[in-house]
Amino acid sequence: QGGSRGGNLGFLEVGHTSADICCFLCFGATLPRVEEQKISRSIYRAEAFVLETIKTKMLSKWLWAVFLFSILNTVNTSHNGNDTEDVMHYSCQGGSREGMYGCYDTSNLTVQEVKDIINNITERELALYKAINASNATATKATVLQPILDFECTQSPILWSLLLLKDVAVNKTMRAAVASLSSKMAEYGAEIGFMKNVFNKFEELNSSSETWNATSEEARYVTRFIRDGLRKGITLDAKNQTILKALKMNISEISTNFSRNIHEHAENLTLNASSLRGMSQKFLNSLPKDAAGNYLVSLNSRHYNAIFYFCEVEWTRKLLFTAWSNRGQLKNNSRLLTELTRLRKEMADILGYRSYVDYETEVLMAKNSTNIRNFLDDLAAKLRPKQRNDTQEYLRVKLQKCNQSNVACSKEMQMWDFNFLINSIKETNYSVHQEVVKQYFPIMTVKDKMFEIFSTLLGLKIEEFNQTTWSDDVTSYQVNDNKTGELLGYFFMDLFRRKGKYSHAAMFPLQPSCIRPNGTRQVPIVALVTNFPKPTKTNHGLLTHSEMKTFFHEFGHVMHVICSKTQLSAFSGTSVETDFVEAPSQMLENWLYEPEILKNISSHYQNHTQLPDDVIKAIIQSEYVGMAYKTMAQVMLAMFDQGLHVNGTEDADKLFRDDAKFYLNVTIPDNAHYAGTFGHVADGYAGQYYSYLWSEVYSADMFVSEFEKYGILNSTTGHKYREKILEKGGTRDAIDLLIDFLGRKPTDDAFLKLKHLK
């Protein structure tokens, strides 16, 4: 019946006209949280129906725009316990603490509901851009920029928290279902990227940024939008845009399949006791057996690393290396990688770049493939003399061990020899036995001590709280400023391995730092996902020194996000150049080579004694054993990536074998398809694997020039680091952040010194 005043044409119940629809949808944004969930559930389902219906009607441009902006109104905010603005995503109840807007307790969500919510958000984003694209009005901040910024800020928590299920959900069907949406999301992203009128409106905004008093972040966002539009091919003709869209969709689909083929590989190797000579009895006891009493070794990273470091039988190490290299080969991952590089080359050609690397690095610190090649060549030249001398020593030790044990082995160094021999030298020369050392580092003790270290350094207070999540293994933490009490953010820890889970270690952003439409700050939330041993009555969750480095490294990413204070979600936390993003994390690894830190975090799992001083000294000294090889191996992998994405290849396996021979002087067997298991070059680090070494140069400079100089627990230096690096996120170029922090341009002197390579 409309409203009680003139001009109110909509219904408050069920309507059928366009005005009714807008009114009906806005009602979904104003339901109090105390209403029964079935009401919001009905509105959610009805809205999905109406959205699909109205898209098929012939609507005027103005009505289309009005409708789509009404959609935006229903999703501008998500609710938590104190928020009644939005219940459109009826099963996403937020978190148990203030400012948690995502879906963390997914126990009440079906697979279809998760897919529906993700699809709903992506469709709304597409609808928003269509509305802007359809408008002929003059571009203003209120009609163009702000709706996009608000959508990104408020919808990311829901979307990101559900997309995480692809990697952590206990239910295999849920993991597969979420992964299956990547192609559709890529399709929508490609469509948005080619909306020419949206691009034109941003150019219009850019030319008038002074008149609408843009903040520095808003101005940066606008110029980045224009830059990225050009890189997406917005100025291409229709034919080439169609080709580019198809290329991007194919690349996304193949990348997803490549990663899934590796993660879901479930092969076991069957080995007898003699094949595992050198392995500890504790390790053997942890392995299942078949009916004949043989051990079943899985291809998870923990079994792989343990055998590579400790197994005395070369045949076993070779067998494991080959099996590890072939994890994705049942689905022909090497062919998929070759196809990916071909598609990426086509994409670079259409966009006018010399190579895919030049396309990717144009917006990074390196700027182009020539600078990367020069960087890697220069580093390789500095490493070569020591690497060759070290390799000769490794070969001598290998042949000596073979003669002593009367076991057949090859007469040359092989890829599967290095870790074993480096570890053997450490044990012999420095008495560093990892099985003994890790008894002092139970994971829960390390975690608590790590919290203490970085709370002191960065001025934080970290406390655990209860939150139901995707797994019972997950623990939840709140972070506040320890002086002001200001809430900084939250993080989850999913530390222990389980079947089907993401098989490495990574930090996943779940909610960005940004200013919400109501003017309040949205704090960041992240998940730290690792595959460490879970403490039990018989297994105390003991960490090797290498695993602790991984822990500290990934926690560095957590701190980068949690400490960020950005206006816009686009610049939150680790939204920095790829060749800088690892630097804050790599820097935190250095604390594990400081005597007072190792002493402080050690506590024997039985008697709680600390690590003896002589062992601490040996651990630190032994770190440099194999450093030249390890660094050269990173150079080799980076050069393999460059070879794939600069010159291209018809045979990724052959290119990998050639690079291994040139840089490491090892021969990779023809039946080992390591290229097909190198996930970095199939996914987010394609053309950018060099960035690990590149950023390590900067991390070393920050550590040596500031923390080593003024004290590794100096809170003044820590506050400076938090303020000038972490809080800024991607609001400024990384080189400017470094210069501001260091007071000068960075160099590689500290890197070579820190690694004992100079």
N, C-alpha and C positions, 0 to 999 in steps of 0.2 A: 504493500500500500504506500510505499514511499515514506518520507519522514513527515514530521508535523509542521515543517516550514516549507516555504516555496523553494522549488528547485531540487528537493531531495527525491530522486527518482528511484532509488534502489530499494530492494527488499531487505528486511532483517531476517527473513526465514529462507525460503528457497526461491530463486529467481531464474529468469530465462533470458533477459535482455543483457546487452553489453554492460550497462550501468550496474545492473544487478550483480553481474559476475565480479566486477571490481569491488563492490561493497562486500560481497560474500567472501572474497579472498582476504580483504583487509580484516574481517572478523576473526580470521584465523590467527592474526597477529596480536589480538587483544584479549584472548581468553586468559583468565587468571590461571595460575598453576594449580589452584585447588580444584578446578573443574575435573570431572572424571576423564580419565585418559581416553575412554571410548569416544568422547565428543571430539577431541583433537584428532583422534585416529580417523574419524569419519570425515572431518574437514580435509585432512591430508589426502585421503583417497579421492574425495570429491574434487579437490583442486587438481590432482593429477589428471582426472577425467576431463575437467574443464579446460585445462591447458592443452591437452591433446585435441579437444574439440575446436577450441577457438583458433588454433593454428591452421585449421583446414578451412576456415571461413574467409570470405572476401571482406576484409576490414579496411577502413580508411587509415591512412598513415597516422593521423592524430589519435584515433582510437586504439590502434596497435600500440602506439607509444604509451598512452595512458594505462592500458592494460598491463604492459610489461613493467612499468614503474610501480604499479600496484603489486605485482609479483615481488619486486624488490622490497617493498615495504613489509611483506610478510616474512622476509628472511634477513632483515637488517641486523637482527640480533638473535642470539641463542640464549637460552635461559640457564640459570643455575638456581640454587636454593633461594636466592634473594631477588630473582628477576622474573617478571611476569610478561615480558615483551613478546615472546615467541614460543609457541608450542607446535610449530609446523612439523618439525621432526620429532614426532610424538614419542619415539622410543629412546631418544637421546636425552637423558636426564641430567647431563652435565656431570661434574664431579661433586665430591662431598665437601669441598672447600670453596671459598669465595673466588670467583673469577675463572672457574673451570668450565669451559663451554662445549667441550667435545663429547664424543661417545666412547666412554672407557669401559663401562659395564655393558658388555655386549651379550650377556647370557640370555637376555630376553628378546634378542633379535634373531629372526630367521634369516637364512641366506637371501631369500627374496626381498625381505625388508631392507637389508643392507644394500642390496643392489638398487632397490627403489630409491633409497635416500641419496645414494651417490649419484644416480641418474638424475634425480630431481634437482640437485644442486648444480650439476653441470648443465642441465637444460635451462635453469634459471640464469646462469651466467651467459649462456648463448642468447637467451631472450633479452637480457639487459643490453648486450652489445648490439643486438638487432634494433632495439628501440633507439639507441643513440645513433646508429647508422641511418635509421629511417627519418630522423628529425632534420628539418631544414632551418631550424632556428640557429641563431648566433651561438657559438660555443662559449659557455661560461663554466666556471669551476663547479657551480651547483648542478648544472645539467649534464656535464660530461665527466669531469674528473672525480668529484666527490662520490657519486653513486658507485663507480668502479672501486674506489679505495674502500668504501664502506663494505661492499660485497666481499672483497678480498680479506678484509680484517675479520668480519663476523662469520663468514662461511668456511674459512680455512680450518678452524678447530674441528668442525664436524667432518669435513671431507678428509682431512689428513688423518684423523684418528681412525676412521673406517678403512682408509687405504692401507694403513699399517697392518690390517688383518691379513693381507696378502703374504706377509712375511712371518707373522707370529701366531695366527689363529691355530688353536689346537685341532680344529676340524679341517680335514683336508679339502672337503667340498667347499667350505667357506674360503679357504686360501685360493682355490682355483677360480671360484666365482668372482672374487674381487679382482684377481689378475686378469680375468677375461674382459674386464671393462676398459682396459688400457687403450685398446684400439678405438673404441667409441670416444673416449676422452681426447685422444689424439686427433680424431676427425673433427670434433667440435673446436679444438684449439686451432686447427688449420683453417677452419671456416672463419673464426674470429680474426685470425691473422690477416685475412684478405679482405676485411671490410674497409674499403677505401675511404668512405665518408668519415668513419671513426678516426682514421689516420689524419685526414684533412682537418678534423676538428682539433686534434692534438697539435697540429702545426699552427692552427689559429690561436690556440691557447699559448703556445710557445712564443709567438710573436707579440703577445699582449701580457706576458707573465708579470710585468711590472705594474700593470694597471689593476690586476686582481690580487696583488700583494702575496704572491706565492712564497711559501716557506722554502728553505733550501732543499728540503726533501721533496716537496711537491714539484719544484722546478727540475730537480734531478730526475724525478719520475717521468715528467713530461718529455724531457730530452731523451731519456732512455727508451721511452715508448716509441718515439720517432725513429731512433737508431735501430731498435729491434724490428720495427715495421719494415724498414728498408732491408734488413737482413732476412726477414721472412719472405721477401719478394713482393711487397705491396705494389711496387711500381712495374711489375712484370705484366705482359699482356695476358689475356684470359687463357690462352692455350698453355703457356708456360706455368701459370698459376695452377692449372688443373694437374699438370704433370708433377709439379712440386708437392701439391697436396697428396697425391698418390704415393710419391716417394717417402714422404714423412710418415704416412700411415704404414707403409711396408716396413720401414726402419723400426718403428715402434713395435710392431707385431713381432718381427724377427728378434729384436732385442729381448722382448719379454720371453719368448720361447727359448732363446739361448740360455737365459738365466734359470728358467724353470727346469730345463733339462739337466742342469748341474745340481741344483738344490734338491731335486726329487730323485736323484740317482741313489739307489739303495743296495748296491752290490756289497757282498761280504767276500773276503778272501779267506780260504781255508788253509791254515798253516799248522804244521806240527811243532813240537817243542824245540827241536834242533834248528828249525828255521828261524826261531826267535831268540837265539842265543844272544845274551847281553841285556835282554829286557829284564826288568825287576820282577820279582815274584808277585809284588803287589799289582803290577800292570797285568801280568798273566792271570791273576785271580779275578781281575775285573772283566776278563773276556768270556763270552759264552763259548760253549763247546758243542760240537756235533755228536752224533751217536758213537762215532769212532774215537772220541776223545781229542779230536783236533780243535785248535782254536779258531774262532771266527772273528776276523779283524774287519771292522767297518771302514768305510772311506770318509770318516769325519776328520776334521782337522786335528783333533787331539790324538787320535791313533796314528795318523799320518806323521805328525811332528815327532811323536814319541819314538816311533820306529826309525825315522830318519836320523834322529839324534843318537840313539842308543843301540840299535841292532847291529851286531858285528858281522852278520852274514850279508855280503854284497848282493847275492842273488835275490834275497828277500827285499832289500831296499830297491833294487831294480824293478822287481815285480810290483811293488807298491807304487813306485813312480809311474810306471806304465799304466796301472789301473787308475791312479789318480788323474793322469793325463787324459784318460778315455772316459771320464765320467759323463760327458755329454755326447760321446761319439755314437751311442746307440741311436740318437736322433740326428747324427751327422752335424755336430756343432761346428766343426772346422769348415764345412761347406757353407753353413749359415754365416760364419764370420767373413768368409770371402765374399759372399753375396752382400753382406752389410757394407763392406768397404766399397764395393762397386756402386751401390745405391748412394752412398755418401759422396762419392766422386761425382756422380751425375748431379746431385743436389748442389755441390760447390760450383760445377760448371754452369748450371742454369743461373746461379746467383752472381756469377762473374768473378769467382775466386780461383786462384791458381791451384789450390788444393783444399781438402776438407780441414786440414790443420790450420791453414791460413784463415779459413772462415771461422773456426772455433776460437782461435787465439787473438783475433782482431780486438776483442773486448777484454782480453786478459792482460796481465803484466808483461808477458813475453811479446805480445803484439803480432808475431809472425813466425813461420816455420824456420826461417833463416836464423833468427836469434836463438831458437831452441836448439837447432843443429850446432851452432857455435858453442852454446853453453855445454851441451853434452860432449862434444868433441874435446873441448878444453878440459873438462873434468876427467874424461877418459885418459887423456894424455898425462895428467897429473897422477892418476891412479896406476897407470900401466907398469912402471918399474916395480913398485911394491907388490902389485898383484902377481906379476910373473915370479918374483922371488918367493912369495908366500905359496904359490901353487906348487913350485918345486919342493918346498918343505912338506906340503900336504902329501905329495906323491911319495916322498921318502918314507913318511910315517905310514902310509897305506901299505906299501910293499913290505915294510918291516913287520907290520901286524899280520899280513898274510903269511909271511914266513914263520912267524912265531906260532900262529894258530894252525898252520898246515891246512889252510882253507884256500881253495881256488878263487882267484880274483883277477880282474883285468889289470893290465900293466899300464894303464893310463888313467888319468883323473876323469871321473864321470859326474854327471849332474847330481846323482844320488849319493856321491861320496862326501861332498863338501861339509854339510852340516854334521855328519858323523865324525869326520876327522877334526873339524874345528872344535867340537865338543870334547873329543879325546885329548887334544892338545891342552885344552883348558883344564881337564881333570888331571893330566899328567904334570903340567908345568905349574899350575896354580892351585891344584887340589880343590877345584870347584866342581863338586858333584851335584848336579841339579836335583837328583832324588833326595839328597841330604838337605840341600839349601831350601827346597820348597817346604820342608817340614816346619820351617819358621814363618811360613806365610799362608796361614789359613785364610780363605777368601773373606770371611766376615770381619776378621781383624783388620785385614788390609783395607777393606772398604771403610771401616770406621776411622782408621788412621788417615786415610786419604781425605776424608771429609774434614778432619781436624786440620790437616796441612793447608788445604785451600780455603777453609773458613778463616784461618789466621791470616793467610797471605792476602786474600781478597776482601776481607772484612764481611764475612757472611755468617749466618746462622742456619744450619740445616737440621730439620727435625722430621722424623718419620710420622706418617699418619695412615689411617685405614681408608682404603679405596678399593672397591671391587673392580677388577679389570678382566682382561682377556684370558688370564691364567692365574692359578693360585700361587705360582712361583713369583709373581711380580710384587715388588715393594714400592711404596709411594713416599715422596719427600717434598716438603715445602722449604723454600729458601727465602730468608729475609735479610735485610741489611742489619748487621749486628749492633750498629749504633743508633740508627733512626727507627728501626723496626719495620721499615718499608717492605711490603711484600714484593719480591722480585720475580718469583715464578715457582714452578713445580717440575719435578721429573720423576719418571718411573724407571725402575731397574728390573729388566728381565734377563737375569744373569746366567741361567742354567740351561744346558742343552736339552732338547727334546726332539722327537721325530718330526720331520717336516718343517721345523723352524728355520729361519734364516741362518745359514751355516757359518757365518763369519761374525765379526763384531762391528757394530755401527750405531750411530746416533740418528734417531728419526725425529725431526721436528713435528710436533702435534698441534701447536698453537703459536702463532707469531706474536711478537711484541708490536703493538700498534695502539692508536687512539680510536676508540669505538665511536659510533655516531653520537652517543650521549655525552661525549667529552671525557669519559673515564679511560684510564690506561688498561689495556688488555695485557696481562703478563704472559710471558712465554712458557710453554710446556713442551717437554721432550721425553722421548723414551730411549734408554740405553739398552741395547740388545747385544748380548754376548753368548758364548757357549762354554762357560767354565764348568768344572765339575761341581755337582751339587753336594753339599755336606750331608753325610749320613752317619749312622753309628760306626760303620766300617770304613767310610771314605770321608775324610775331613775337609774336602774341598780345598786341597793344597795347590798353590800357584807357583809355577816356575817364575824365574826373574823375567823371562820373555813375556809370559802371560800378564805379569804385573805391568810391564810396559804398555801392553795393549789396553789394560784397564785404565791406566793413567792417561793414555792417548785419547781414548774415547771420552773419558770424563772431561778432557780439555774441550772437546766439542760441546759437551753439556754446559760447561761454564761459559763458553762463547755465546750460546743462545740465552741462557738464564740471565746473564749480566747485561744483555743488550737492552737499550732504552731508545727505541726508534718511534717516530711518529707513524711511519707507514710499514705495513707488513712486508712489502717488497724488499726492505732493507734490514729485516730482522736477523739478528744472530749471524749465522754462517752464510748469509746471502752476500758473499764477497767473491772476488775473482777466484776461480778454481785453483790457480797457481799460488794463492795465498791462504786458502781455507784451511790447509793442514798445519800451517805454521803455529798457531796457538796450541794445537794439540801436540805437535812434535816437541814443542818447547817444554811441556810438562813432563815428558819422558826423562829429561835431564835430572829431575829431582831424584830419580832412582839410582843415580851414580854419585850421590852425595852421602858420605859416611853417616852424618847425623840423621838423615832421613831414613836410610836403610836400618839403622839401629832402632829408630823410633817405631817403625811400623812392624818390626819383627817380633814374633811371639810364638815360641814353639807350641805346636798343637797339644802336646802332652803336659809339659811342665812350665810353659809360658816364659821360658828363658829367652833372652835376646840373642841375636846373631853375634858370634864372637868377632872381635875387631879384626883378627887376622883373616877371617873368612870374608868380611866386608871389603878389606883391602884387596883380596884376591879377586872378588867379583868385579870390582872396578877395573883392576888391571887387565883382567881377562876379557873385558868388553871389547878391547881393541884387537884381539885375535880374530882374524878373518874380516876385519873392517874393510880392507881394500876389495876383497872378493864380493862382500855383500853390497858394497856401493857400486862396483862394476856390474853386478847382476841387475841392479836397478837401472843403470845406464843401458844395459842390453834390452831390458823390457821396454824402456822408454824409446829406444831406437827401433824396436820391433813395431811399436805403436806408430811411430813416425813413418816407418816404411809402409805400413798398411795404409796410412791416411795421407801421405804425400805423393808417393809414387804408385801406390796400388799394387795388387798382386793377384795372380790367378790361383795361387796355392799358399794359403796362410801357414800350413805346416812346414813347407819348405823354407819360407821366409824365416820362421822361428828357428829352424835348425841351422840356417846360415848365420843368423845373428848370434846364436849360442856358440857356434864354432869360432866366429871372429872375435867376440868380446871375452868369452870364457874358455875358449879352446877345449870345448867338450863336444861329443857327438851324441845327438839325440836319436834314439832308435826310430826307424821308420814306422813302427807300429805304435809309437807314443804320440798322441795328438794333443800336445800341451796347448797349442793355440786355441783349441776348442774348449778349454776350461779356464781361459784367461778372461774372466768376466768383466774386468775394468774396461777393456777395449770394445766390448759389445754394448756397454751401458753408458753410464754418465761420464766416463773418463776417456772416451774415444778421442784420439788426437791430443790428449792432455795428460797422459801418464807421466810425462816429464815433471809435472807439477809437484809430485812428491819430493823430488830432489830440489827443485827450484824453491819451494817453500821451506825446505829444511835449511837452506842457506840463510834465510831470513830468521827462522826460529833460533838458529845458533847465534846469530848476531844479537838478537834480543836478549838471550840468556846470558851470554858472556859479557856483553857490554853493560847490562843493567843488574841482573840478579846475581851473577857470580861476582860482580864488582862490589855491590852494595849489601849483599847478604841474601841468601836464598829464601829466607823467611821474613825479609824486611817488609813490613806492612806498608811503608811509605812507597816503596817501589811497586808493591803489589797494587796499591790503590791507583798509582799512576798508570799501570798496565790496564787495570780494569776500566779506568776513565778514558784513556786515549786509544785503546785497541778494542776491548770487548764491548763496551757500551755503544760504540759507534756503529757496530755492525757493518753494513755496506753503504752507509750514508756518505762516505768519501772514498776516493780511490785508495787502494791498499798502499801504494807507494807513498801517498801523502800521510797516511796513518803512521807508517814506519818512520818517516822523516820527523814527524811530530814527536813520536815516542823516543827515538834515538838521538834526535837533534842533528842528524846528518843523513846522507844517503847510505843505504846498507851496502856491505861488501861481503865477499866469500872468505875473508881471512879467518873469521871466528869459526866457520864451518870446518875448514881444513885443520885448524888447531884443535878443536873439540874432538874431532875424529882421529887425531894423531896421524893425519895424512900429510902434514906439512913439516 
